[in-house]
Amino acid sequence: MTSKVLKDELATYEKERKRLEKEHLGKFVLIHGDEVIDTFDNFQNAADEGLRRFGDAPFLIRQIGRDEAHLSPAVIFGLTRVNTPHVTDG
């Protein structure tokens, strides 16, 4: 389940995997090219930051420590556009 478009991001994740799993297990990592941008407590925050920084350019969001077989392709390839309306209490 690889993409030529995101091969750098996938390689960066693999290169940083041990450190990320040791320091940020269970969080979501945002990767662009060969740079780990940041880690986030949830997918939505990672997606928001990826869209803010990179717009339509490809980026990778992946939950740290999850086997690739258990992730949706949209998460692996950073294709999901998550725009959740803000809910306010009345």
ROMIRO-180929 format. One record per residue: residue in one letter; x, y, z of N, C-alpha, C, O, CB in turn. Coordinates in steps of 0.1 Angstrom, whole numbers, plus 2048, in hexadecimal, padded with zeros to 3 digits. Glycine has a CB too. Example, Ala and Ser with C-alpha at 12.3 -4.5 7.8 and 13.67 -1.06 7.14 Angstrom:
% residues 2
a8847C784E87B7D384E8847DF84E88E7DF8558717D385A;s8807EA8478897F584788180084F88680B85088D7FA839;
% end
This chain:
% residues 90
m8087F480080080080080980C80080981480A7F680080C;t81080F7F581981A7F58158237E980D81F7E08288167F3;s81982F7E98168397DE8238407DB82B8447E380B8437E3;k8258417CE8318487C98318577CE83C85C7D18328487BA;v82585C7D082486A7D482986C7E282F8767E581686F7D3;l8278627EB82A8637F983685A7FD83785780981F860801;k83E8567F484984D7F785385480185884D80A8518497EB;d85586080085F867809859867817860865821861876804;e84C86A81884586B82584585D82C84885C838837870824;l84385282484384582A85184182E85383B83883E83B81F;a85B84582686984282A86D84A83787484483F87284681E;t86885683886B85E84486485785086B85685B86686C842;y85885384F85284C85A85A84085E85C83E86A843848856;e85E83885586682C85887382F85F87782886886882384B;k87983A85A88683E85F88484386E88D84087688C849857;e87984987187784F87E86E84688786B84A89287085C87D;r86A83A88286083288986482F89785B8318A085F825881;k87082A89A8738268A88738328B186D8318BC8828208A8;r87883D8AD8778498B686984E8B88658518C387F8558AF;l86184E8AD8538528AF84B8488B884384D8C084C8528A1;e84D83B8B68468328BF84B8338CD8438318D68498248BA;k8578368D085C8388DD8578448E48538448F086C8388DD;e85684F8DC85285C8E28448608E083F8688E885B8678DC;h83D85A8D682F85F8D38268548CF81C8578C78308698C7;l8278498D581F83D8D18108418D380B8468DD8228318DA;g80883E8C87FA8408C87F684D8C27EA84F8BF7F583F8D6;k7FF8578C17FC8648BC7FC8638AD7FF8598A780686F8C1;f7F986E8A67F986F8988048788938068838997EB875893;v80C87388A81787B88581488187780E87B86F824872884;l81888D87581789486882589586282E89A8688118A386A;i82689085683388F84F83189584182789283A83888184E;h83A89E83E83B8A48308498A282B8528A78308368B3830;g84A89A82085789881A86089082485C88582985E8A5816;d86B89582787488E83087489583E87E89384688388E82B;e86A89C8418698A384E85D89F85685189E8518688B284B;v85F89B86385589986C8508A68718588AD87885988F878;i8448AA86E83F8B887183C8B98808418C18878338BB869;d8348AF8858308AF8938278A389682489C88D8288BC896;t8248A18A381B8968A780F89D8AD8108A88B382288C8B0;f8048968AC7F789B8B17EF8918B97F18858B67EF8A18A5;d7E78958C17DF88C8C97D48858C17CF87A8C57D98938D5;n7D088B8B67C58858AE7C788889F7CF89289B7B788A8B3;f7C08818977C18828887BD8908847C389687B7B9877881;q7B28958897AD8A28857B78AD8867B88B587D7A08A588D;n7BE8AE8917C88B88937D38B78897D88C18847CD8B88A2;a7D78AA8877E28A887D7DE8AC86F7E58B38687E789987D;a7D18A986C7CC8AC85E7CB8BB85D7CE8C18527BE8A685C;d7C68C28677C48D18677D28D78647D38E085C7BE8D6874;e7DC8D386B7E98D986A7EF8D685C7F58DE8567F38D4875;g7ED8C98577F28C684A7EC8CE83F7F28D38367EF8B7847;l7DF8D08407D88D88367DC8E78377DD8EE82D7C98D7838;r7DE8EC8437E28FA8457F08FC83F7F29068387E28FD854;r7F98F38418078F483D8098F182E8108F88278108EC845;f8028E68298058E181C7FA8E18127FC8DE80780A8D381E;g7EE8E58167E38E680D7E18D98067DF8CE80C7E58F1803;d7E18D97F97DE8CD7F07EB8C47EE7E98BA7E87D88D17E3;a7F68C97F38028C07F18018B47FA7FB8B580580F8C97F5;p8078A97F680589D7FE80D89D80B8188A380B80A8917F6;f80789781580E8968228098898287FE88482480C8A282B;l81088483280D87883880887A84680F88184E81886E838;i7FD87484A7F88748587F786585B7F185D8547EA87B85A;r7FD8618667FD85386A7FD85287980485988080984C864;q7F584987E7F584688C80283E89080483488A7E883F891;i80984389981683D89D8148308A480C8308AE81E8478A6;g81A82689F8198198A680E8108A080E8048A381681A8B4;r8068158977FC80D89180280688480980D87D7EF81588D;d7FF7FA8838047F28777FD7F886B7F17FB86B8017E3879;e8047F98607FE7FE8537F17F784F7E87FC8498087FE848;a7F17EA8527E57E284E7D87E68567CD7E38517E87D3851;h7DA7ED8617CE7F18697CA8008667C180586D7D17EF877;l7D180685D7CE81485A7C681584D7C980D8447DB81D859;s7BE81F84C7B782183F7C18278357CA82F8397AA829840;p7BF8248287C882B81E7C883A81F7D284181C7C5826810;a7BD8408227BB84E8237C585482E7CA85E82D7AD852826;v7C684D8397CF8518447DD8508407E58598427CC849851;i7E084483A7EE8428367F384C82C7FE85182D7F0834831;f7EA84F8227EE8588177EA86681A7ED86F8117E885380B;g7E48698257E18778287D787D81E7D788981B7EE880827;l7CD87481A7C48798107B787E8167AF88480F7C186E806;t7B587B8237A887E8297A888D82C7B18938327A6876836;r79D89482779B8A282B7908A283678589F8337968AA81E;v7958A584278C8A584D7888B38507908BA85579289D859;n77C8B684E7778C385176A8C185A75F8C08557738CC844;t76D8C18677628BF87075C8CC8757648D58797678B687C;p74F8CE87474A8DA87974C8DB88874B8D188F73B8DC875;h74E8E788C7508EA89B7428EA8A17398F089C7578F789E;v7418E28AC7348E18B37358EA8BF73F8E98C77318D28B6;t72C8F28C272B8FA8CE71F8F78D67148F48D172C9098CA;d7218F78E37158F48EB70D9018EC71290C8ED71A8F08FA;g7008FE8EB6F69088E96F39138F26EA91B8EF6EC9038E8;
% end
